[in-house]
Amino acid sequence: MVTVYFDLPDEEIISTSKYFNNSYTEEWLDDWAKKVIRTIDRSELISEGLVESPVLGPITIREISGGAKALITMNSDPDVISNANSCGDNCAVLLAELSLRKDFRIYLSYPMKFGELKFDMKIAGTEAICHCAEEFEREYLRWRHSMTF
Amino acid sequence: METQHDILVQNKRKIQFKFSIYRKFTVIRGDSATGKTTNAKENAHELDHNLHRKTF
């Protein structure tokens, strides 16, 4: 199940790219990482640290997209609240899939479009449980309306 | 007052970014792996290159 934080103190918000670049190990670059890189970046993880991109040519793992880095971090590092604001809507499929088999935490402050996807999600603070886009959007709007400026 | 600037950045690999900036701030957003960061890096490189060309 994924636990979603709509809001976090500044000191707890990580830079997805910097965190990934300084934290990833060989164990992180598993079948999930290959799937993420293939699905999101449309690239192939050739070996540890080397990715073949159809657009950029051979690149290092440090140059994959922020969304891919975030999804790999979610799967491999349970100690951190991954920054899902680095993920575009095209990451929703894999985020939903991961939530069905793993417990992890994310910071997500925009209304990601989940479409018809099913997922296991808990909203931090309210402890509300969401399994579809409608339930998630309701909780998101409730949080936005509660914000004071 | 002119408020829109059309920008084209291209490198030797023929990777091309076309976009328009409006007023003081332009937010670039979209799906992951569509080139937002690469675009920003290319722009920064281009600006740096132009700055050096004018300075030296």
N, CA and C atoms of all chains as a GROMACS GRO file, in nm:
protein
  615
    1MET      N    1   0.084  -0.120   0.000
    1MET     CA    2   0.000   0.000   0.000
    1MET      C    3   0.088   0.126   0.000
    2VAL      N    4   0.048   0.222  -0.077
    2VAL     CA    5   0.122   0.348  -0.079
    2VAL      C    6   0.056   0.448   0.017
    3THR      N    7   0.138   0.507   0.101
    3THR     CA    8   0.090   0.613   0.189
    3THR      C    9   0.125   0.747   0.125
    4VAL      N   10   0.023   0.830   0.104
    4VAL     CA   11   0.041   0.957   0.033
    4VAL      C   12   0.041   1.074   0.130
    5TYR      N   13   0.147   1.154   0.122
    5TYR     CA   14   0.153   1.280   0.197
    5TYR      C   15   0.127   1.394   0.099
    6PHE      N   16   0.017   1.466   0.119
    6PHE     CA   17  -0.010   1.581   0.033
    6PHE      C   18   0.082   1.697   0.067
    7ASP      N   19   0.125   1.700   0.192
    7ASP     CA   20   0.205   1.811   0.239
    7ASP      C   21   0.317   1.757   0.327
    8LEU      N   22   0.432   1.820   0.323
    8LEU     CA   23   0.545   1.779   0.405
    8LEU      C   24   0.624   1.902   0.445
    9PRO      N   25   0.691   1.897   0.561
    9PRO     CA   26   0.783   2.006   0.594
    9PRO      C   27   0.896   2.009   0.491
   10ASP      N   28   0.948   2.128   0.462
   10ASP     CA   29   1.052   2.143   0.359
   10ASP      C   30   1.169   2.048   0.378
   11GLU      N   31   1.209   2.030   0.505
   11GLU     CA   32   1.330   1.949   0.531
   11GLU      C   33   1.308   1.801   0.501
   12GLU      N   34   1.182   1.761   0.486
   12GLU     CA   35   1.156   1.619   0.456
   12GLU      C   36   1.132   1.594   0.307
   13ILE      N   37   1.129   1.701   0.229
   13ILE     CA   38   1.107   1.686   0.084
   13ILE      C   39   1.242   1.661   0.017
   14ILE      N   40   1.251   1.548  -0.052
   14ILE     CA   41   1.379   1.517  -0.117
   14ILE      C   42   1.378   1.560  -0.263
   15SER      N   43   1.496   1.589  -0.313
   15SER     CA   44   1.514   1.608  -0.457
   15SER      C   45   1.529   1.469  -0.516
   16THR      N   46   1.432   1.427  -0.595
   16THR     CA   47   1.432   1.290  -0.650
   16THR      C   48   1.564   1.259  -0.719
   17SER      N   49   1.607   1.348  -0.806
   17SER     CA   50   1.725   1.321  -0.886
   17SER      C   51   1.852   1.314  -0.801
   18LYS      N   52   1.869   1.413  -0.714
   18LYS     CA   53   1.990   1.414  -0.630
   18LYS      C   54   1.991   1.294  -0.537
   19TYR      N   55   1.874   1.263  -0.479
   19TYR     CA   56   1.868   1.150  -0.386
   19TYR      C   57   1.902   1.020  -0.459
   20PHE      N   58   1.841   1.000  -0.575
   20PHE     CA   59   1.867   0.877  -0.651
   20PHE      C   60   2.016   0.868  -0.689
   21ASN      N   61   2.069   0.975  -0.745
   21ASN     CA   62   2.208   0.973  -0.792
   21ASN      C   63   2.307   0.940  -0.681
   22ASN      N   64   2.273   0.981  -0.559
   22ASN     CA   65   2.367   0.960  -0.448
   22ASN      C   66   2.333   0.836  -0.364
   23SER      N   67   2.224   0.767  -0.398
   23SER     CA   68   2.182   0.657  -0.313
   23SER      C   69   2.173   0.522  -0.383
   24TYR      N   70   2.154   0.520  -0.515
   24TYR     CA   71   2.126   0.392  -0.580
   24TYR      C   72   2.245   0.296  -0.571
   25THR      N   73   2.211   0.170  -0.560
   25THR     CA   74   2.312   0.065  -0.557
   25THR      C   75   2.278  -0.036  -0.666
   26GLU      N   76   2.364  -0.133  -0.683
   26GLU     CA   77   2.341  -0.236  -0.785
   26GLU      C   78   2.208  -0.307  -0.761
   27GLU      N   79   2.172  -0.326  -0.633
   27GLU     CA   80   2.048  -0.397  -0.599
   27GLU      C   81   1.924  -0.322  -0.648
   28TRP      N   82   1.935  -0.191  -0.659
   28TRP     CA   83   1.821  -0.110  -0.704
   28TRP      C   84   1.789  -0.137  -0.851
   29LEU      N   85   1.892  -0.176  -0.927
   29LEU     CA   86   1.874  -0.190  -1.072
   29LEU      C   87   1.830  -0.332  -1.107
   30ASP      N   88   1.712  -0.367  -1.056
   30ASP     CA   89   1.657  -0.501  -1.071
   30ASP      C   90   1.555  -0.505  -1.186
   31ASP      N   91   1.473  -0.610  -1.187
   31ASP     CA   92   1.374  -0.624  -1.294
   31ASP      C   93   1.272  -0.508  -1.293
   32TRP      N   94   1.240  -0.461  -1.172
   32TRP     CA   95   1.148  -0.346  -1.163
   32TRP      C   96   1.209  -0.223  -1.231
   33ALA      N   97   1.336  -0.199  -1.202
   33ALA     CA   98   1.405  -0.084  -1.263
   33ALA      C   99   1.406  -0.097  -1.416
   34LYS      N  100   1.433  -0.220  -1.464
   34LYS     CA  101   1.432  -0.241  -1.609
   34LYS      C  102   1.294  -0.210  -1.667
   35LYS      N  103   1.190  -0.255  -1.595
   35LYS     CA  104   1.053  -0.232  -1.642
   35LYS      C  105   1.020  -0.083  -1.643
   36VAL      N  106   1.060  -0.013  -1.538
   36VAL     CA  107   1.033   0.131  -1.528
   36VAL      C  108   1.103   0.205  -1.642
   37ILE      N  109   1.230   0.174  -1.662
   37ILE     CA  110   1.307   0.244  -1.766
   37ILE      C  111   1.250   0.214  -1.905
   38ARG      N  112   1.205   0.090  -1.924
   38ARG     CA  113   1.147   0.053  -2.053
   38ARG      C  114   1.012   0.122  -2.074
   39THR      N  115   0.930   0.125  -1.968
   39THR     CA  116   0.794   0.179  -1.982
   39THR      C  117   0.791   0.331  -1.986
   40ILE      N  118   0.861   0.393  -1.894
   40ILE     CA  119   0.854   0.539  -1.883
   40ILE      C  120   0.949   0.608  -1.981
   41ASP      N  121   1.074   0.563  -1.983
   41ASP     CA  122   1.174   0.630  -2.067
   41ASP      C  123   1.186   0.569  -2.207
   42ARG      N  124   1.119   0.456  -2.229
   42ARG     CA  125   1.130   0.384  -2.356
   42ARG      C  126   1.277   0.357  -2.391
   43SER      N  127   1.352   0.322  -2.287
   43SER     CA  128   1.495   0.294  -2.301
   43SER      C  129   1.526   0.158  -2.240
   44GLU      N  130   1.648   0.110  -2.262
   44GLU     CA  131   1.686  -0.021  -2.210
   44GLU      C  132   1.802  -0.007  -2.113
   45LEU      N  133   1.786  -0.074  -1.997
   45LEU     CA  134   1.898  -0.081  -1.902
   45LEU      C  135   1.991  -0.190  -1.952
   46ILE      N  136   2.106  -0.152  -2.003
   46ILE     CA  137   2.200  -0.246  -2.066
   46ILE      C  138   2.282  -0.318  -1.960
   47SER      N  139   2.340  -0.242  -1.871
   47SER     CA  140   2.418  -0.300  -1.762
   47SER      C  141   2.411  -0.202  -1.647
   48GLU      N  142   2.479  -0.235  -1.537
   48GLU     CA  143   2.470  -0.145  -1.423
   48GLU      C  144   2.518  -0.005  -1.461
   49GLY      N  145   2.427   0.086  -1.456
   49GLY     CA  146   2.464   0.224  -1.481
   49GLY      C  147   2.460   0.269  -1.625
   50LEU      N  148   2.437   0.176  -1.720
   50LEU     CA  149   2.434   0.216  -1.861
   50LEU      C  150   2.295   0.192  -1.921
   51VAL      N  151   2.243   0.297  -1.985
   51VAL     CA  152   2.109   0.290  -2.044
   51VAL      C  153   2.118   0.330  -2.191
   52GLU      N  154   2.048   0.257  -2.276
   52GLU     CA  155   2.045   0.292  -2.418
   52GLU      C  156   1.913   0.363  -2.447
   53SER      N  157   1.922   0.489  -2.480
   53SER     CA  158   1.803   0.569  -2.509
   53SER      C  159   1.788   0.586  -2.660
   54PRO      N  160   1.667   0.570  -2.713
   54PRO     CA  161   1.648   0.588  -2.857
   54PRO      C  162   1.667   0.732  -2.902
   55VAL      N  163   1.657   0.825  -2.810
   55VAL     CA  164   1.671   0.967  -2.843
   55VAL      C  165   1.810   1.020  -2.812
   56LEU      N  166   1.859   0.988  -2.692
   56LEU     CA  167   1.986   1.046  -2.646
   56LEU      C  168   2.105   0.956  -2.673
   57GLY      N  169   2.082   0.830  -2.716
   57GLY     CA  170   2.192   0.736  -2.733
   57GLY      C  171   2.229   0.674  -2.600
   58PRO      N  172   2.355   0.628  -2.584
   58PRO     CA  173   2.394   0.572  -2.455
   58PRO      C  174   2.404   0.680  -2.348
   59ILE      N  175   2.338   0.658  -2.236
   59ILE     CA  176   2.341   0.755  -2.126
   59ILE      C  177   2.367   0.679  -1.996
   60THR      N  178   2.404   0.751  -1.893
   60THR     CA  179   2.423   0.685  -1.764
   60THR      C  180   2.289   0.679  -1.692
   61ILE      N  181   2.285   0.594  -1.590
   61ILE     CA  182   2.161   0.578  -1.513
   61ILE      C  183   2.122   0.711  -1.446
   62ARG      N  184   2.220   0.798  -1.428
   62ARG     CA  185   2.194   0.928  -1.365
   62ARG      C  186   2.116   1.023  -1.457
   63GLU      N  187   2.106   0.985  -1.584
   63GLU     CA  188   2.037   1.073  -1.679
   63GLU      C  189   1.898   1.026  -1.718
   64ILE      N  190   1.848   0.922  -1.651
   64ILE     CA  191   1.711   0.880  -1.681
   64ILE      C  192   1.615   0.984  -1.625
   65SER      N  193   1.488   0.972  -1.656
   65SER     CA  194   1.392   1.076  -1.617
   65SER      C  195   1.368   1.077  -1.466
   66GLY      N  196   1.321   1.190  -1.418
   66GLY     CA  197   1.289   1.204  -1.276
   66GLY      C  198   1.180   1.108  -1.235
   67GLY      N  199   1.083   1.087  -1.322
   67GLY     CA  200   0.974   0.993  -1.291
   67GLY      C  201   1.026   0.852  -1.272
   68ALA      N  202   1.117   0.810  -1.360
   68ALA     CA  203   1.175   0.676  -1.350
   68ALA      C  204   1.256   0.664  -1.222
   69LYS      N  205   1.333   0.767  -1.190
   69LYS     CA  206   1.412   0.764  -1.067
   69LYS      C  207   1.321   0.752  -0.944
   70ALA      N  208   1.210   0.826  -0.946
   70ALA     CA  209   1.118   0.822  -0.832
   70ALA      C  210   1.058   0.682  -0.816
   71LEU      N  211   1.016   0.621  -0.927
   71LEU     CA  212   0.953   0.489  -0.920
   71LEU      C  213   1.052   0.382  -0.874
   72ILE      N  214   1.177   0.394  -0.914
   72ILE     CA  215   1.280   0.298  -0.870
   72ILE      C  216   1.307   0.318  -0.721
   73THR      N  217   1.312   0.444  -0.678
   73THR     CA  218   1.334   0.473  -0.536
   73THR      C  219   1.220   0.418  -0.450
   74MET      N  220   1.096   0.432  -0.498
   74MET     CA  221   0.980   0.380  -0.423
   74MET      C  222   0.992   0.231  -0.397
   75ASN      N  223   1.043   0.159  -0.496
   75ASN     CA  224   1.054   0.014  -0.485
   75ASN      C  225   1.173  -0.028  -0.400
   76SER      N  226   1.278   0.050  -0.401
   76SER     CA  227   1.405   0.003  -0.344
   76SER      C  228   1.441   0.065  -0.210
   77ASP      N  229   1.381   0.178  -0.174
   77ASP     CA  230   1.421   0.244  -0.050
   77ASP      C  231   1.299   0.273   0.038
   78PRO      N  232   1.268   0.182   0.129
   78PRO     CA  233   1.150   0.201   0.214
   78PRO      C  234   1.170   0.307   0.322
   79ASP      N  235   1.293   0.354   0.339
   79ASP     CA  236   1.321   0.448   0.448
   79ASP      C  237   1.287   0.593   0.413
   80VAL      N  238   1.264   0.620   0.285
   80VAL     CA  239   1.248   0.758   0.244
   80VAL      C  240   1.106   0.782   0.191
   81ILE      N  241   1.058   0.905   0.205
   81ILE     CA  242   0.932   0.943   0.142
   81ILE      C  243   0.967   0.992   0.002
   82SER      N  244   0.941   0.909  -0.098
   82SER     CA  245   0.977   0.943  -0.235
   82SER      C  246   0.896   1.063  -0.283
   83ASN      N  247   0.958   1.144  -0.367
   83ASN     CA  248   0.891   1.263  -0.417
   83ASN      C  249   0.820   1.233  -0.549
   84ALA      N  250   0.691   1.202  -0.540
   84ALA     CA  251   0.615   1.165  -0.660
   84ALA      C  252   0.575   1.286  -0.743
   85ASN      N  253   0.608   1.407  -0.694
   85ASN     CA  254   0.584   1.524  -0.778
   85ASN      C  255   0.678   1.525  -0.899
   86SER      N  256   0.781   1.440  -0.894
   86SER     CA  257   0.871   1.425  -1.009
   86SER      C  258   0.807   1.337  -1.115
   87CYS      N  259   0.696   1.274  -1.081
   87CYS     CA  260   0.631   1.181  -1.174
   87CYS      C  261   0.522   1.251  -1.254
   88GLY      N  262   0.523   1.232  -1.383
   88GLY     CA  263   0.413   1.279  -1.464
   88GLY      C  264   0.297   1.180  -1.456
   89ASP      N  265   0.187   1.216  -1.522
   89ASP     CA  266   0.071   1.126  -1.520
   89ASP      C  267   0.101   0.989  -1.580
   90ASN      N  268   0.201   0.983  -1.669
   90ASN     CA  269   0.233   0.853  -1.731
   90ASN      C  270   0.299   0.756  -1.633
   91CYS      N  271   0.328   0.801  -1.512
   91CYS     CA  272   0.384   0.711  -1.410
   91CYS      C  273   0.274   0.645  -1.326
   92ALA      N  274   0.149   0.688  -1.347
   92ALA     CA  275   0.040   0.640  -1.262
   92ALA      C  276   0.022   0.488  -1.272
   93VAL      N  277   0.039   0.432  -1.391
   93VAL     CA  278   0.019   0.288  -1.410
   93VAL      C  279   0.113   0.209  -1.320
   94LEU      N  280   0.241   0.244  -1.324
   94LEU     CA  281   0.339   0.169  -1.245
   94LEU      C  282   0.328   0.200  -1.097
   95LEU      N  283   0.291   0.323  -1.063
   95LEU     CA  284   0.271   0.358  -0.923
   95LEU      C  285   0.156   0.275  -0.864
   96ALA      N  286   0.047   0.265  -0.940
   96ALA     CA  287  -0.068   0.186  -0.895
   96ALA      C  288  -0.030   0.039  -0.882
   97GLU      N  289   0.044  -0.012  -0.980
   97GLU     CA  290   0.086  -0.152  -0.978
   97GLU      C  291   0.173  -0.182  -0.855
   98LEU      N  292   0.266  -0.092  -0.827
   98LEU     CA  293   0.357  -0.112  -0.713
   98LEU      C  294   0.280  -0.109  -0.581
   99SER      N  295   0.177  -0.025  -0.575
   99SER     CA  296   0.101  -0.010  -0.450
   99SER      C  297   0.027  -0.139  -0.413
  100LEU      N  298   0.004  -0.225  -0.511
  100LEU     CA  299  -0.069  -0.349  -0.484
  100LEU      C  300   0.020  -0.458  -0.424
  101ARG      N  301   0.152  -0.438  -0.428
  101ARG     CA  302   0.241  -0.543  -0.378
  101ARG      C  303   0.348  -0.494  -0.281
  102LYS      N  304   0.350  -0.365  -0.253
  102LYS     CA  305   0.458  -0.314  -0.168
  102LYS      C  306   0.410  -0.199  -0.082
  103ASP      N  307   0.468  -0.187   0.037
  103ASP     CA  308   0.438  -0.072   0.123
  103ASP      C  309   0.546   0.034   0.103
  104PHE      N  310   0.504   0.153   0.068
  104PHE     CA  311   0.600   0.263   0.052
  104PHE      C  312   0.527   0.395   0.071
  105ARG      N  313   0.605   0.502   0.083
  105ARG     CA  314   0.547   0.634   0.112
  105ARG      C  315   0.589   0.734   0.005
  106ILE      N  316   0.495   0.819  -0.032
  106ILE     CA  317   0.526   0.920  -0.133
  106ILE      C  318   0.472   1.057  -0.092
  107TYR      N  319   0.538   1.160  -0.144
  107TYR     CA  320   0.491   1.297  -0.132
  107TYR      C  321   0.431   1.333  -0.267
  108LEU      N  322   0.301   1.364  -0.267
  108LEU     CA  323   0.232   1.392  -0.394
  108LEU      C  324   0.136   1.508  -0.372
  109SER      N  325   0.167   1.623  -0.427
  109SER     CA  326   0.082   1.739  -0.400
  109SER      C  327   0.010   1.788  -0.526
  110TYR      N  328   0.006   1.705  -0.629
  110TYR     CA  329  -0.077   1.743  -0.744
  110TYR      C  330  -0.172   1.626  -0.776
  111PRO      N  331  -0.284   1.655  -0.840
  111PRO     CA  332  -0.384   1.549  -0.862
  111PRO      C  333  -0.346   1.459  -0.980
  112MET      N  334  -0.261   1.362  -0.954
  112MET     CA  335  -0.218   1.270  -1.059
  112MET      C  336  -0.342   1.201  -1.119
  113LYS      N  337  -0.339   1.184  -1.250
  113LYS     CA  338  -0.455   1.122  -1.318
  113LYS      C  339  -0.439   0.970  -1.318
  114PHE      N  340  -0.522   0.901  -1.238
  114PHE     CA  341  -0.514   0.756  -1.229
  114PHE      C  342  -0.612   0.686  -1.324
  115GLY      N  343  -0.702   0.763  -1.383
  115GLY     CA  344  -0.795   0.704  -1.479
  115GLY      C  345  -0.876   0.590  -1.419
  116GLU      N  346  -0.872   0.475  -1.484
  116GLU     CA  347  -0.949   0.359  -1.440
  116GLU      C  348  -0.866   0.264  -1.353
  117LEU      N  349  -0.746   0.306  -1.316
  117LEU     CA  350  -0.655   0.217  -1.242
  117LEU      C  351  -0.707   0.186  -1.102
  118LYS      N  352  -0.673   0.066  -1.055
  118LYS     CA  353  -0.704   0.027  -0.917
  118LYS      C  354  -0.574   0.026  -0.837
  119PHE      N  355  -0.580   0.072  -0.713
  119PHE     CA  356  -0.458   0.078  -0.632
  119PHE      C  357  -0.495   0.071  -0.485
  120ASP      N  358  -0.392   0.049  -0.402
  120ASP     CA  359  -0.408   0.050  -0.256
  120ASP      C  360  -0.338   0.174  -0.203
  121MET      N  361  -0.416   0.266  -0.149
  121MET     CA  362  -0.359   0.394  -0.107
  121MET      C  363  -0.416   0.438   0.027
  122LYS      N  364  -0.328   0.493   0.110
  122LYS     CA  365  -0.374   0.553   0.236
  122LYS      C  366  -0.327   0.698   0.237
  123ILE      N  367  -0.416   0.788   0.277
  123ILE     CA  368  -0.380   0.930   0.284
  123ILE      C  369  -0.329   0.960   0.425
  124ALA      N  370  -0.205   1.004   0.433
  124ALA     CA  371  -0.147   1.036   0.564
  124ALA      C  372  -0.224   1.151   0.627
  125GLY      N  373  -0.247   1.144   0.754
  125GLY     CA  374  -0.320   1.251   0.823
  125GLY      C  375  -0.463   1.211   0.847
  126THR      N  376  -0.537   1.190   0.738
  126THR     CA  377  -0.677   1.151   0.754
  126THR      C  378  -0.692   1.000   0.765
  127GLU      N  379  -0.591   0.926   0.723
  127GLU     CA  380  -0.592   0.778   0.722
  127GLU      C  381  -0.699   0.722   0.628
  128ALA      N  382  -0.750   0.806   0.539
  128ALA     CA  383  -0.850   0.760   0.442
  128ALA      C  384  -0.788   0.658   0.348
  129ILE      N  385  -0.867   0.558   0.310
  129ILE     CA  386  -0.821   0.455   0.217
  129ILE      C  387  -0.885   0.480   0.080
  130CYS      N  388  -0.802   0.475  -0.024
  130CYS     CA  389  -0.852   0.497  -0.160
  130CYS      C  390  -0.810   0.381  -0.249
  131HIS      N  391  -0.901   0.341  -0.335
  131HIS     CA  392  -0.870   0.234  -0.430
  131HIS      C  393  -0.894   0.274  -0.575
  132CYS      N  394  -0.944   0.395  -0.597
  132CYS     CA  395  -0.970   0.438  -0.735
  132CYS      C  396  -0.951   0.590  -0.744
  133ALA      N  397  -0.948   0.640  -0.868
  133ALA     CA  398  -0.922   0.782  -0.891
  133ALA      C  399  -1.025   0.871  -0.822
  134GLU      N  400  -1.150   0.831  -0.825
  134GLU     CA  401  -1.256   0.914  -0.766
  134GLU      C  402  -1.232   0.935  -0.616
  135GLU      N  403  -1.196   0.826  -0.548
  135GLU     CA  404  -1.170   0.836  -0.403
  135GLU      C  405  -1.046   0.922  -0.376
  136PHE      N  406  -0.943   0.905  -0.458
  136PHE     CA  407  -0.821   0.984  -0.441
  136PHE      C  408  -0.848   1.132  -0.465
  137GLU      N  409  -0.922   1.162  -0.572
  137GLU     CA  410  -0.950   1.302  -0.606
  137GLU      C  411  -1.036   1.370  -0.498
  138ARG      N  412  -1.127   1.292  -0.439
  138ARG     CA  413  -1.210   1.346  -0.331
  138ARG      C  414  -1.121   1.388  -0.212
  139GLU      N  415  -1.027   1.300  -0.177
  139GLU     CA  416  -0.936   1.331  -0.066
  139GLU      C  417  -0.845   1.447  -0.100
  140TYR      N  418  -0.802   1.453  -0.226
  140TYR     CA  419  -0.714   1.562  -0.269
  140TYR      C  420  -0.787   1.696  -0.258
  141LEU      N  421  -0.911   1.699  -0.305
  141LEU     CA  422  -0.989   1.823  -0.299
  141LEU      C  423  -1.017   1.863  -0.155
  142ARG      N  424  -1.043   1.763  -0.070
  142ARG     CA  425  -1.066   1.792   0.072
  142ARG      C  426  -0.943   1.860   0.132
  143TRP      N  427  -0.826   1.810   0.094
  143TRP     CA  428  -0.701   1.870   0.146
  143TRP      C  429  -0.682   2.012   0.092
  144ARG      N  430  -0.708   2.030  -0.040
  144ARG     CA  431  -0.691   2.163  -0.100
  144ARG      C  432  -0.784   2.265  -0.037
  145HIS      N  433  -0.909   2.221  -0.011
  145HIS     CA  434  -1.005   2.313   0.048
  145HIS      C  435  -0.969   2.348   0.192
  146SER      N  436  -0.896   2.261   0.257
  146SER     CA  437  -0.860   2.286   0.397
  146SER      C  438  -0.738   2.376   0.409
  147MET      N  439  -0.671   2.403   0.296
  147MET     CA  440  -0.550   2.485   0.301
  147MET      C  441  -0.584   2.629   0.334
  148THR      N  442  -0.500   2.689   0.417
  148THR     CA  443  -0.517   2.831   0.446
  148THR      C  444  -0.399   2.908   0.389
  149PHE      N  445  -0.427   3.020   0.329
  149PHE     CA  446  -0.320   3.099   0.268
  149PHE      C  447  -0.295   3.226   0.348
  150MET      N  448   0.400   4.619  -2.565
  150MET     CA  449   0.511   4.543  -2.506
  150MET      C  450   0.507   4.399  -2.556
  151GLU      N  451   0.623   4.351  -2.602
  151GLU     CA  452   0.629   4.214  -2.651
  151GLU      C  453   0.631   4.118  -2.532
  152THR      N  454   0.539   4.023  -2.528
  152THR     CA  455   0.532   3.935  -2.411
  152THR      C  456   0.556   3.789  -2.446
  153GLN      N  457   0.575   3.759  -2.572
  153GLN     CA  458   0.598   3.619  -2.609
  153GLN      C  459   0.727   3.608  -2.690
  154HIS      N  460   0.809   3.506  -2.655
  154HIS     CA  461   0.931   3.479  -2.730
  154HIS      C  462   0.930   3.333  -2.770
  155ASP      N  463   0.947   3.307  -2.899
  155ASP     CA  464   0.954   3.168  -2.946
  155ASP      C  465   1.100   3.125  -2.950
  156ILE      N  466   1.126   3.011  -2.886
  156ILE     CA  467   1.264   2.962  -2.871
  156ILE      C  468   1.280   2.829  -2.944
  157LEU      N  469   1.390   2.813  -3.012
  157LEU     CA  470   1.424   2.684  -3.074
  157LEU      C  471   1.567   2.650  -3.034
  158VAL      N  472   1.581   2.534  -2.969
  158VAL     CA  473   1.714   2.487  -2.929
  158VAL      C  474   1.738   2.352  -2.995
  159GLN      N  475   1.853   2.336  -3.058
  159GLN     CA  476   1.883   2.211  -3.128
  159GLN      C  477   2.030   2.177  -3.107
  160ASN      N  478   2.059   2.047  -3.087
  160ASN     CA  479   2.200   2.009  -3.074
  160ASN      C  480   2.243   1.927  -3.195
  161LYS      N  481   2.366   1.876  -3.190
  161LYS     CA  482   2.420   1.806  -3.306
  161LYS      C  483   2.353   1.672  -3.331
  162ARG      N  484   2.288   1.617  -3.229
  162ARG     CA  485   2.215   1.492  -3.248
  162ARG      C  486   2.075   1.517  -3.306
  163LYS      N  487   2.051   1.642  -3.342
  163LYS     CA  488   1.923   1.682  -3.401
  163LYS      C  489   1.807   1.670  -3.302
  164ILE      N  490   1.840   1.676  -3.172
  164ILE     CA  491   1.733   1.683  -3.073
  164ILE      C  492   1.687   1.828  -3.069
  165GLN      N  493   1.559   1.847  -3.089
  165GLN     CA  494   1.508   1.981  -3.109
  165GLN      C  495   1.399   2.013  -3.008
  166PHE      N  496   1.408   2.129  -2.947
  166PHE     CA  497   1.302   2.174  -2.857
  166PHE      C  498   1.248   2.306  -2.908
  167LYS      N  499   1.118   2.311  -2.924
  167LYS     CA  500   1.053   2.436  -2.963
  167LYS      C  501   0.956   2.472  -2.853
  168PHE      N  502   0.963   2.592  -2.805
  168PHE     CA  503   0.867   2.634  -2.706
  168PHE      C  504   0.859   2.786  -2.702
  169SER      N  505   0.755   2.834  -2.638
  169SER     CA  506   0.735   2.978  -2.627
  169SER      C  507   0.737   3.017  -2.480
  170ILE      N  508   0.798   3.130  -2.450
  170ILE     CA  509   0.793   3.179  -2.314
  170ILE      C  510   0.706   3.305  -2.311
  171TYR      N  511   0.631   3.318  -2.205
  171TYR     CA  512   0.539   3.430  -2.190
  171TYR      C  513   0.574   3.510  -2.066
  172ARG      N  514   0.576   3.639  -2.077
  172ARG     CA  515   0.599   3.729  -1.964
  172ARG      C  516   0.720   3.684  -1.882
  173LYS      N  517   0.709   3.694  -1.746
  173LYS     CA  518   0.827   3.668  -1.664
  173LYS      C  519   0.848   3.519  -1.636
  174PHE      N  520   0.739   3.445  -1.624
  174PHE     CA  521   0.751   3.306  -1.582
  174PHE      C  522   0.681   3.214  -1.681
  175THR      N  523   0.746   3.105  -1.713
  175THR     CA  524   0.685   3.001  -1.794
  175THR      C  525   0.706   2.868  -1.722
  176VAL      N  526   0.598   2.796  -1.696
  176VAL     CA  527   0.608   2.667  -1.628
  176VAL      C  528   0.610   2.557  -1.733
  177ILE      N  529   0.713   2.475  -1.728
  177ILE     CA  530   0.721   2.361  -1.820
  177ILE      C  531   0.677   2.238  -1.742
  178ARG      N  532   0.573   2.172  -1.789
  178ARG     CA  533   0.526   2.052  -1.720
  178ARG      C  534   0.478   1.950  -1.821
  179GLY      N  535   0.464   1.826  -1.776
  179GLY     CA  536   0.418   1.723  -1.868
  179GLY      C  537   0.459   1.585  -1.819
  180ASP      N  538   0.436   1.484  -1.901
  180ASP     CA  539   0.470   1.347  -1.865
  180ASP      C  540   0.618   1.333  -1.838
  181SER      N  541   0.651   1.227  -1.762
  181SER     CA  542   0.792   1.197  -1.738
  181SER      C  543   0.858   1.154  -1.868
  182ALA      N  544   0.987   1.181  -1.878
  182ALA     CA  545   1.070   1.138  -1.991
  182ALA      C  546   1.027   1.200  -2.124
  183THR      N  547   0.977   1.323  -2.119
  183THR     CA  548   0.941   1.392  -2.242
  183THR      C  549   1.041   1.503  -2.275
  184GLY      N  550   1.145   1.516  -2.190
  184GLY     CA  551   1.254   1.608  -2.224
  184GLY      C  552   1.255   1.740  -2.150
  185LYS      N  553   1.181   1.752  -2.042
  185LYS     CA  554   1.177   1.880  -1.969
  185LYS      C  555   1.315   1.915  -1.912
  186THR      N  556   1.376   1.819  -1.843
  186THR     CA  557   1.507   1.844  -1.782
  186THR      C  558   1.614   1.860  -1.888
  187THR      N  559   1.610   1.772  -1.989
  187THR     CA  560   1.709   1.780  -2.098
  187THR      C  561   1.698   1.915  -2.166
  188ASN      N  562   1.576   1.960  -2.187
  188ASN     CA  563   1.553   2.091  -2.248
  188ASN      C  564   1.615   2.202  -2.163
  189ALA      N  565   1.590   2.196  -2.032
  189ALA     CA  566   1.643   2.299  -1.942
  189ALA      C  567   1.795   2.299  -1.946
  190LYS      N  568   1.855   2.178  -1.950
  190LYS     CA  569   2.001   2.168  -1.954
  190LYS      C  570   2.056   2.224  -2.086
  191GLU      N  571   1.988   2.191  -2.196
  191GLU     CA  572   2.031   2.242  -2.327
  191GLU      C  573   2.024   2.395  -2.329
  192ASN      N  574   1.916   2.448  -2.271
  192ASN     CA  575   1.900   2.594  -2.268
  192ASN      C  576   2.009   2.659  -2.184
  193ALA      N  577   2.037   2.598  -2.068
  193ALA     CA  578   2.140   2.652  -1.980
  193ALA      C  579   2.275   2.649  -2.052
  194HIS      N  580   2.302   2.539  -2.121
  194HIS     CA  581   2.428   2.526  -2.194
  194HIS      C  582   2.438   2.632  -2.304
  195GLU      N  583   2.327   2.652  -2.373
  195GLU     CA  584   2.324   2.749  -2.483
  195GLU      C  585   2.345   2.891  -2.431
  196LEU      N  586   2.276   2.923  -2.320
  196LEU     CA  587   2.291   3.056  -2.262
  196LEU      C  588   2.434   3.079  -2.216
  197ASP      N  589   2.492   2.977  -2.153
  197ASP     CA  590   2.631   2.985  -2.106
  197ASP      C  591   2.726   3.006  -2.224
  198HIS      N  592   2.702   2.931  -2.330
  198HIS     CA  593   2.786   2.940  -2.450
  198HIS      C  594   2.779   3.080  -2.509
  199ASN      N  595   2.657   3.134  -2.520
  199ASN     CA  596   2.638   3.268  -2.578
  199ASN      C  597   2.702   3.375  -2.491
  200LEU      N  598   2.690   3.355  -2.360
  200LEU     CA  599   2.748   3.451  -2.266
  200LEU      C  600   2.900   3.457  -2.284
  201HIS      N  601   2.962   3.338  -2.295
  201HIS     CA  602   3.108   3.334  -2.312
  201HIS      C  603   3.150   3.392  -2.447
  202ARG      N  604   3.067   3.366  -2.548
  202ARG     CA  605   3.100   3.416  -2.682
  202ARG      C  606   3.098   3.568  -2.683
  203LYS      N  607   3.006   3.627  -2.606
  203LYS     CA  608   2.997   3.773  -2.603
  203LYS      C  609   3.105   3.833  -2.514
  204THR      N  610   3.143   3.758  -2.410
  204THR     CA  611   3.237   3.812  -2.313
  204THR      C  612   3.380   3.807  -2.363
  205PHE      N  613   3.416   3.693  -2.430
  205PHE     CA  614   3.558   3.675  -2.469
  205PHE      C  615   3.576   3.686  -2.620
   0.00000   0.00000   0.00000
